Amino acid sequence: MLDRGVHTRGGVITERNSELCTVRVRLPAGVISPDQLRGLADTADTLGIKELQLTVRQTIELPHMDPGRLEEAAGLLAENRTPVGASMDEVVNITACPGLDRCMYANIAPIPLARELDCRLFGKEMPIKIRISISGCPNACTRPPMNEIGVVGKIRPIRNPGMCTGCGTCVEYCKEGALTIKGGVVTMDEDACVECGTCIRSCPFQIIGSGGVRYSVTVGGQRGRHPKTGKDLVSVDSPEKVIEVVEKLVYRVYRRAWSGRLLSQQLDDIGFEEFAREIREQYRDNPGTVA
């Protein structure tokens, strides 16, 4: 990527008062060390900035900055390992929930995946803005379906009706109403199940098994004034395959999308259905992983 100077980077945003600008920093998955946080405070003090702001994309912004000090700011931020971020037609800061690191509902570890995708794709110039969001479970706290690319961790429950005691614990915990007790045995409505894994974890006798962790990828979500849910692309069984799929998707968008329109508005133009068929066929060798 050609670097034409800090003034042209997407992380530098002209404010309502055009004589000032805001600088957005790069924080993959919103994770920052105490030393880096102290470094941002020191940078703000050096630049005469009175307050910082947290953003919805898990980054931090330095507002009301004198454009004449942008080069100085960029140097300080780079030294702090919190460099200038992105906000224009490029791959912007990748968001992720805590996942397996500390959430009881999580099925996957979003933060390591977000960091790897950030290393490979952050700041890549695109015809349109690409937001990527990863959530550890279908609760979707980071709203993956509302992003251009979303990843959600799921687990398919495998039941053993012959061993079920009908205690009803899983029925009580299921928020989707997918489980009911009939004749002393728990039955499942497959269409209502969102594969959150709660029934697996709640079973006191560990009778409900796991069909394996799945990473469900969606494309074409839209935020803003006319929100839309992204389309299902594929589900795969490892973070490595998620990275492969996302890289292929980003390349497709880079080659085929037009500027001036959101991805959700031009899925047909980039040949989404054709691409989806190709991707699903490519990953069909993993039973139970194709959406």
C-alpha positions in Angstrom: 0.0 0.0 0.0 1.4 3.4 -1.1 1.9 5.6 1.9 1.3 9.2 0.9 1.7 10.6 4.4 -0.3 10.6 7.6 -2.7 13.3 6.3 -4.2 10.9 3.8 -4.7 7.9 6.1 -8.2 6.8 6.8 -7.6 7.2 10.6 -7.4 10.9 10.2 -10.9 12.4 10.2 -11.7 16.0 9.5 -14.0 17.4 12.1 -17.1 19.6 11.9 -14.7 22.5 12.4 -12.5 21.8 9.4 -9.5 23.4 11.1 -9.3 20.4 13.5 -9.1 16.7 13.0 -9.7 13.5 15.0 -7.1 10.6 14.9 -8.5 7.1 15.3 -6.0 4.5 16.5 -5.6 0.8 15.6 -6.7 -1.6 18.3 -7.4 -5.1 17.0 -10.4 -6.5 18.9 -10.2 -3.5 21.2 -7.5 -5.0 23.3 -4.9 -2.7 24.8 -2.2 -3.2 27.5 -1.9 -1.0 30.6 1.4 0.3 29.2 -0.2 1.2 25.9 -3.1 2.9 27.7 -0.7 4.9 29.7 1.1 5.7 26.5 -2.0 7.1 24.9 -2.6 9.3 28.0 1.0 10.6 27.7 0.5 11.2 24.0 -2.7 13.1 24.6 -0.9 15.2 27.2 2.0 15.9 24.8 -0.4 17.0 22.1 -2.6 19.1 24.4 -5.6 16.9 24.0 -8.0 17.1 27.0 -10.0 13.9 26.5 -10.1 10.7 24.5 -13.1 8.8 23.2 -13.9 5.1 22.9 -15.5 4.2 19.5 -18.2 1.6 18.6 -15.5 -0.3 16.7 -13.4 -0.9 19.8 -10.9 1.8 19.1 -9.8 5.0 20.7 -9.9 8.5 19.1 -7.8 11.6 19.9 -10.2 14.5 19.0 -9.6 18.2 18.3 -6.1 17.8 17.0 -4.1 20.5 15.2 -3.4 19.0 11.7 0.0 20.6 11.9 1.0 18.1 14.6 -0.2 15.0 12.7 3.2 13.7 11.9 4.3 14.1 15.5 1.1 12.3 16.6 1.7 9.5 14.2 5.2 9.0 15.4 4.1 8.9 19.1 1.3 6.5 18.3 3.5 4.1 16.3 6.1 4.1 19.1 3.3 3.2 21.5 2.2 0.3 19.3 -1.2 1.9 18.8 -0.7 3.3 15.3 -3.1 5.5 13.2 -6.1 3.4 12.4 -8.6 3.3 9.4 -12.1 4.6 8.7 -12.3 5.0 4.9 -12.7 2.6 2.0 -10.4 0.0 3.5 -10.5 -2.9 5.9 -11.1 -1.1 9.2 -10.6 -2.2 12.9 -11.8 -5.7 13.4 -14.1 -6.2 16.4 -14.4 -9.2 18.6 -16.0 -10.3 21.9 -13.9 -11.9 24.7 -15.0 -15.3 23.7 -13.5 -18.4 25.4 -11.1 -16.2 27.3 -13.8 -15.3 29.8 -17.4 -15.6 28.5 -19.4 -18.5 29.8 -21.5 -18.6 26.6 -18.6 -18.6 24.1 -18.0 -21.4 21.6 -14.8 -20.0 20.0 -11.9 -17.7 20.7 -12.6 -14.5 18.7 -9.6 -12.4 19.8 -6.8 -14.5 18.4 -8.8 -14.8 15.2 -9.3 -11.1 15.0 -5.6 -10.4 15.6 -4.6 -12.8 12.8 -7.1 -11.2 10.3 -5.9 -7.8 11.4 -2.3 -8.8 10.6 -3.3 -9.9 7.1 -6.0 -7.5 6.1 -6.1 -4.3 8.2 -5.8 -1.1 6.1 -6.1 -2.9 2.8 -7.3 -0.3 0.3 -10.8 -1.4 -1.0 -13.4 0.1 -3.3 -15.7 0.2 -0.3 -15.4 0.1 3.5 -15.1 -3.5 4.9 -16.0 -4.1 8.6 -15.3 -7.5 10.1 -16.8 -8.6 13.4 -16.4 -11.8 15.3 -18.6 -13.2 18.1 -18.1 -16.2 20.2 -21.7 -17.4 20.1 -25.1 -16.6 18.5 -25.7 -13.9 21.2 -23.7 -11.9 18.7 -22.7 -9.1 21.1 -20.4 -7.5 18.5 -23.2 -7.7 15.9 -21.4 -9.8 13.2 -24.6 -10.1 11.0 -24.7 -6.3 10.7 -21.1 -6.1 9.3 -19.9 -6.6 5.8 -18.2 -9.7 7.0 -19.4 -11.5 10.2 -18.2 -14.6 12.0 -20.2 -16.4 14.7 -19.2 -19.4 16.8 -21.7 -22.2 17.0 -22.0 -25.8 18.3 -24.5 -28.3 17.0 -26.0 -30.4 19.8 -26.1 -34.2 19.4 -28.8 -35.8 21.5 -29.0 -39.4 22.8 -32.8 -39.9 23.4 -32.2 -43.4 24.8 -30.1 -42.0 27.7 -32.2 -38.8 28.4 -33.7 -38.8 31.8 -36.2 -36.1 30.9 -35.1 -33.9 33.8 -35.9 -30.8 31.8 -32.8 -28.8 32.7 -31.9 -28.1 29.1 -35.5 -27.1 28.4 -35.3 -24.4 31.1 -32.0 -23.0 29.7 -33.0 -23.0 26.1 -33.9 -19.4 25.1 -35.3 -20.3 21.7 -38.0 -22.7 22.8 -36.4 -25.4 20.7 -36.6 -28.0 23.4 -39.7 -29.6 24.9 -40.5 -32.6 27.0 -42.9 -35.2 25.5 -43.6 -38.5 27.2 -40.8 -37.9 29.6 -38.2 -37.4 26.8 -36.8 -34.1 25.6 -37.4 -33.5 21.9 -35.8 -30.8 19.7 -37.1 -28.5 17.0 -34.2 -28.4 14.6 -35.5 -25.3 12.9 -35.7 -23.3 16.1 -32.2 -24.3 17.3 -29.6 -21.6 16.8 -26.7 -23.9 17.8 -25.7 -21.8 20.8 -24.5 -24.8 22.8 -26.4 -23.8 26.0 -28.2 -27.1 26.2 -24.9 -29.0 26.0 -23.4 -27.1 28.8 -26.5 -27.2 31.0 -27.1 -31.0 30.8 -26.3 -32.2 34.4 -25.7 -35.7 33.1 -23.6 -34.7 30.0 -25.9 -36.7 27.8 -26.2 -34.0 25.1 -23.0 -34.2 23.0 -21.4 -31.8 20.6 -21.3 -32.0 16.9 -18.2 -29.9 16.8 -17.5 -26.2 16.8 -18.5 -24.3 13.7 -17.6 -20.8 12.4 -20.5 -19.4 10.6 -19.6 -16.6 8.1 -22.0 -14.0 6.8 -21.6 -11.4 4.1 -23.2 -8.1 3.3 -24.6 -6.9 6.6 -25.4 -3.2 6.9 -25.5 -0.8 9.8 -26.6 2.8 9.8 -30.0 4.3 8.8 -31.2 1.2 6.9 -29.8 -1.8 8.7 -29.7 -5.3 7.1 -28.7 -8.7 8.1 -25.9 -10.4 6.1 -26.4 -13.5 4.0 -25.1 -16.9 5.0 -21.9 -17.8 3.1 -20.5 -20.9 4.7 -19.7 -22.6 8.0 -16.3 -24.1 8.6 -14.7 -26.0 11.4 -11.4 -24.1 12.1 -10.1 -20.6 12.4 -7.6 -21.4 9.7 -10.4 -22.0 7.3 -12.2 -18.8 8.4 -9.1 -16.9 7.4 -8.9 -18.6 4.0 -12.6 -17.8 3.3 -12.4 -14.2 4.5 -9.2 -13.6 2.4 -10.9 -15.0 -0.7 -14.0 -12.9 0.0 -12.0 -9.7 0.5 -10.1 -10.4 -2.8 -13.4 -10.9 -4.6 -14.8 -7.6 -3.3 -11.5 -5.8 -4.1 -11.7 -7.0 -7.8 -15.5 -6.7 -8.4 -17.1 -4.1 -6.1 -17.8 -0.5 -7.1 -17.2 2.5 -4.9 -20.1 4.6 -3.8 -22.4 1.8 -2.7 -22.4 -0.5 0.3 -21.6 -4.1 -0.1 -25.1 -5.1 0.8 -26.3 -3.1 -2.2 -24.1 -4.9 -4.7 -23.9 -8.6 -3.7 -25.4 -9.5 -7.1 -22.8 -7.4 -8.9 -19.9 -9.2 -7.2 -21.5 -12.6 -8.0 -22.3 -13.6 -4.4 -24.3 -16.7 -5.2 -21.7 -18.0 -7.6 -19.0 -17.3 -5.1 -21.0 -19.0 -2.3 -21.4 -22.1 -4.4 -17.7 -22.3 -5.1 -16.8 -21.8 -1.4 -19.3 -24.3 -0.2 -18.1 -26.9 -2.7 -14.5 -26.3 -1.7 -15.2 -26.9 2.0 -17.7 -29.8 1.5 -15.1 -32.4 2.5 -15.8 -31.5 6.1 -19.1 -33.2 7.0 -21.6 -30.9 8.8 -19.6 -27.8 8.1 -21.4 -26.4 5.0 -24.2 -23.9 5.6 
